[in-house]
Amino acid sequence: MDESWKSDLECWLTPFLGALRHKVRARMCPAYVAGLIGAGDRKSIQPMAARDGDVGYDQLHHFIASGTWDAAPLEKALLTEADRMVGGAEAWLIIDDTALPKKGERSVGVAPQYASALGKNANCQTLVSLTLASGEVPVMVGLRLFLPESWTSDPSRLSRAGVPEDFGGYRTKPEIALAEIDRVLAAGVRFGCVLADAGYGLSASFRQGLSERGLVWAVGIPFKQKVYQASVTMIFPVAGRGRPRKRHVPDTASVSAQAMLEQAPWRMLSWRRGTKGRLKARFAARRVRVADGPPQRIGAMGAQHLPGEEVWLVGEHRSNGDRKYYLSNLPADTSLTRLAGAIKARWICEQAHQQLKEELGLDHFEGRSWTGLHRHALMTMIAYAFLQSRRLNQAKREKKNPRSATTANPANDPGSHHHQAQTAASNAMSALSMLAHS
């Protein structure tokens, strides 16, 4: 195995080690990250320590599970490095979650819940994730555990797992995501648009929270999400009898997102090249106002949500028959092609989840504590960022030496920024596998 990556890692980790401010921890951190990257299928503490030889199991275990040190400076260093690598006005901040299947009931946050990786309910832990991505190059910058009510309603269980008081109350996944976004913003990370699937987009408070922070966003929604025509007007209804009405009501009724787009013109669009050719689907979009304002009784219709923010409603008809719907507050003059590109850019975070698990052992942690799980997750994100940094540096070297790649086709020109990003993404799994299994 080419050992040059280990010396590169020591140098790359300099700002992280400086944040630790402790000689022993500054030795444990590189050992742990190298253990995640290096040879071996199992990335839990005992086999990593056995493979290293220079660092004992007790030392690594103490560093991750019980040592007294603050992870916040390392998390900030990771955000700084991610912003340097892929941050900017064209970057995406992608919100999602990933499940870690787990046996038993003692590991922090474990409970029967939906596991996206399995496509069904399972006994697992769920981590809310934040990924900063540019083009097709992702860097994971946040993983925070979601605690089900079966945990937050049991103080003894929280105490046994070492859950900090600040995190012991019940918070929905969208609430956790907004708190993590605030942390990213406070660190000065640059991005142009927040993306999320319908698990987050169905939350009116999440969408409104993004807008209140002045962020541009594009999120999935259920087909039954109610919307109004953009031209909806608030009027005083005429009272047939009784006292005059005191509150405005919309002059048209809200309808489902699906119904709103039924008569819209649909266009076939392609957003990127996949392994089997161009990825295509039919798209349509209309300006609407979301029915997520304050609830109010409207005649025989009962309580209805009043019109909220004016946004884009986007529909997608996939070739397999699936239909998906999205909302976005991108500007009113945004093209349909741009809207489609934004909502389809979210896929890259799923690739990052897969690599963190399959190659860097995100789901291999065998401890039960809050602190241990989050420190392990942080180390996997640092390892992943290091590998992405190496790929980007390699792309820069190829740009300086165009003879090393085929240039007959402009699409394959290594001097093309798009090709560099696409190559880094398409080779991500193989590059990780080479490091992990050489």
N, C-alpha and C positions, 0 to 999 in steps of 0.2 A: 504493500500500500504506500502511496506517495505521502510521506510524512510532512511535506511542506505546509499542509493546511494547519497542522498543530502550531507551528511557529507563527503563521498568519493569525491564528486565533488568539494567541497570547497578546499580539500587538493590537488586534482589533478590539479586544476586551478592555483595553487601558481605561477608557472612561467609566466602564462598569466597575472595575476594581477600585478606581479612585472613589466611586460612590460608596463602596463598602467600608472604606476607611479602617481596615483591620487586616493585619498580616496573614492570620490563619484563614480567614474567610476569603481573602484575595488568592489563596492557594486552592481552596475548596471549589470556588466558582468555576475556574477553568477546568478543573478535573471533572466536575459534574457535567458541564456543557460538552466537553470532549467525550465523555462517556455516552452522552445522548447521540452524538454524531458518529462515533466510531463503530467498530465491528461488534456483532452480536445482535441477536434478535430480541432479547429481553432488555428493556431499559429501566428496570427498577433498581433500587439502590444496591442490593446485595450482588447481583451479577456484574454491575458496573464496577463496583469496588474490587471484585475478584479479578476482572480483566485488567484493571489499572495496575495493581501491584504496589504502587507507591502511596496510595491513599487507602486507609482502612475503612471498613463498613461503618464502624462507630463514628468516625469523623464525618463521613458523608451524611450519615443519618442525622447527626446532631446539627449539621449545617442546614439541612432542609427542613427537618421536622421540629426541632426544639431550640435551636440557637436563637439568642436574643439580638435580632437585627431588623431594621426597618427596610421593607422592600420598596418603599416609595421612591428613594433616589435611583434605584436600578430601573424602576418602571419609567421614570422621567428620562433616564439615559437612553432607554429603548425608544421612547417617543422621539427624542432628538435625532437618533441615528436613522429611524424610519423616515422622518421628515427629510433628512439629508439625502436619503436614497431615492425616495419616490414621491415626496411631498410636493405640492404645487397647486396652481389653480385648476389643472386638469385631473387632479387625483380624486379618487373616490374614497369615501369612508363607508365601509360596508358593515351593517349590523346584522348579526345572525346568532344562532346558538348551535351548540354541538353536544351530543350526548355521550357519556362514558358508561357503558354497561358495567354493572357491578353486582356482585353477589352479597348477600347478608343485608343488615340494616344499620350497622355501626358507622360506616364511612360517612363523613359529613355530607348532608344533602341528598343522600341516596333514598329513593322512593320509587314506587311504580308510577311512571310518567311516560309521555310520548318520546320515543327515541328516533330522531330523524334518520340516523344512519341505518336503523333496522326497519323503518317504515311502520312501526307499531308501538304499542305501550310495552315497556319493559322496566325492570328494576335498574335504575341508572342515576347518575349525577348529570346535571345539565349546566353547561357553562355558556353565559352570554359572551359573544365574541365581537371584537372590533378589528377590522382589517383595513389597512391603508394600502391602496393599490393605484398604480399608474400603468395605463395600458393593460398588459396582462401579467404584470409583476406585482404579486401581493407581499405584504409584510404584516404579520399578525402583531397587533399592538395592545390588545386587551382581552383577558379571559377572566370573568368574574362569575362565581357560583351563584346559581338560583336556588333559594331555599323554599321548598314547598311548605304549605301551612302545617303539615304534619310535623315539621321541624320547628317552625317559629312559634307554634303553640305549646311547645314542650321545653321549658327552661332548662331542665336537667339534661336533656339531650344536647341542647346547644352548649351548655357548660362542659359536658364531657368531650365534645368535639373541639372545644377551644374557639368557638365563634365569638369574635369581638362584639361588644355591646352595640357599636355603631351599625353592625350588619345583622343583628339578631331579629329585627322586626321584619314583618312580611313586606316584600317588595315584588311587584310584578316584573316580568322580564323587560317590558318597555321602560319602567321606572329605573331599573338597573342600567339599561342602555343610555338613558338620558344622563344619569350620574357619570357614567364612563365618558360620554361625549364631553361633558363639562371638564373632566380631567384632561382630555385630549386638547380641548380648546385652551385651557389654562397653560398648557405646555407650549403653546404657539405652533402647533402642528398645522400645516397648510393643506387644505383640500377644497374641492369645488362643489361637491354634491354628496349628500348622505343617501345611501341605498338600504332598503330593508325589504324582507318578504312580508306576506300577508299576516304572519304571526305578530308582527309589530305594526304594520300599516293599518290593521283594523282598529287600533287604539286611537281614538280622537285626541286624547290627551298627549299621546306621543307625537302625532303630526303637529298639533298645536304647539307643543314644546319645542319642536324643531323650528317652526316659524317664529316663535317668540325669541329664539336665539339668533334670528337673522340668517338661518341656514337654508340652502337650496336642497330639496329632497325629491326622491322618487321612490314610492313604496307600493307593495302589493296590497290588494284589498279583496274581500270576498265579493262574489258576483252580486250579492244582495245588498251591498252598501248603497244607501239612499243618497241621491244627488238631485239637485235642481238645475234647470236650465240656467245658463249664465245670465240671461236677461230677466230673471225673476225679480219682481218688485214687491216691496212691502206696502200693503194698503190697509186702510181701516175697513173692515167688513160692515156691510149695511145690516143693522139689526132688524129682523122682521117683527120682533116684538120684544118687550122688556127694555132694560136699560141700554143705552148706547155702548158699543164696544170701546174699550179703553186701550187695547193693545193692537199693534200692527200684526198682520198675518201675510204670508206669501200669496201672491195672486195665482200661483200654479201649485199643483201638488208635486211632491218629490216622487221619484221612481227609482227602481234599482239600477245599478251601473249597467247590468246586462241589457235592460230595456232601453236605456238611454242611447246605447250604441247599435241597437238592432237595425236602424235605418241609415246608419252612417256609412260613408264610402270606405271600403277596405282596400288596402294596397299590400302587395307582396314585397317584403323588404328582406335584405340580408344584412346581418350585423357583424359576422366574423367567419373565418374559415375553421371548420372542425376537422376531425380526423377523416371524415368521409365526404369532404367537400364543403361548400358554403352552407351555413346555417340560415334557414329562411322560415318565415312565417308571415301571415297576413295581419296587418295592424290598422287600427282606426283610432281617431282621437277627436274629442270635443272639449270646448271650454265649458265648465260647469261650476256650480257652487255646491260644496259638500253639505249634506244635511247633518252637521255636527254642532250647530249653535245651541243655545239654551232650549230646553223642551217647553212646549206650550200647547195647551189644548186648542184644537182647531175644529170647531163644529162637530160633525158626526165622525170625523177621522180620529178623534181622541187626541192624546198627547203626541205631538210631532216635534222633531228637532228642526229649528229654524235654519235658514241658509247661513253657512259660514264662509270660509275663505274661497275666493275664485281660483280654481286650479285646472290643470289638464286631467281629463279622464281618458285613459288609454286602454284599448282592448287588444288582445293577442289571440289569434286563432292558430293553433299549432297543427302540423300535418297529421298528428295522431288523433286529432279530434278534440284535444283539450282546449279549453278557453280560460284565459287568465285576464285579470283586470288590475289596473294600477291607477294611482293618483300621483301627480307631480306639480310642484309650484314653480317649475321652470318658466321663464318668461313667456308671455302670450304669443310672441313672434317665433317661438322655437319650432323648428321643422319636425315633421313626423319621423324622419330618419334619425334626427338627434334624440327625440324622445325614445324611440325604439332602442337606440344604442345605450342610452342611460339605464333603462330598466333591465336590459340584458347583460349589463356589466357585472351584475352581482354574482355570477357563476364562479368567479375566481376565488371567492372565499371558501367555497366548498372544496376546491382543489387544495387550498392551504390546510383545511381541517384534515383532509385525508393524509396529507404528507406529515403533518404533526403527529398523527396517530401511528401510521404505518411505518414511518422511518425514524421518528424522533421520540416515540414512546409517550406521547401525551397521556394515553389511557393505561400506562403501565404502573402508575404510582400505587403502592400497596399500603400506604399509611391511611389513617382515618381522620386526621385533623384538618381544620380549616387552613391553618398556617402552612402545613406541609403540602397540601394540594395546590395552593396558590403559588407557593415558591417553586414547586415542580413545574407548574404551568408556565411560570415566568422564565425558567431556565430553558424550556422547550421553545418559547418565543425568541429568546436571545439566540439560541442555536440556529433557528430558522432564519433570523435576520442576518446572521453571519454567512450562511450559505447563499442567501440572496445577494449579499454584498459581493461575494466571490463571483457569482454569475454575472452581475452587472460589470464588474471589473474586467472579466473575460470578454464581455461584449465590447467594452471600450478598446481593449487591445486588438480585437478583430477589426474594429473601425479604423484603427491606425495602420493595420496591415491587411488591406483588402485582398491581397494575393492569396491569403489563407482560406478564402471562401469563394464559391462560385458567384460570378457577377453577370452571367449571360442574361439572366432574367432580373429586371429591376426589382421585382418583388423579393428576390433572394439577396439583394445587395446588403451586406453587413453594415454598410454606412447608413442604411435607412433606420431611423429611430424606431419605426413600427416593427421592422424585422428584428431588431435587437430585442425588443420587448417580447415579441411573439416567440422567438427562439428561446429566450430565457424561460418562458412559461412552458413551452412544449417539451423542453428538455428537463424540466424541474424534477420530475419523478426519477428519471434515469440518473441524473446527477446525484440526487440524494442516495439512490440505491448504490451507486458506485462507492460513495464515501462510507456508507453503512455496512456494506457487505464485501468490500475488497479484502 
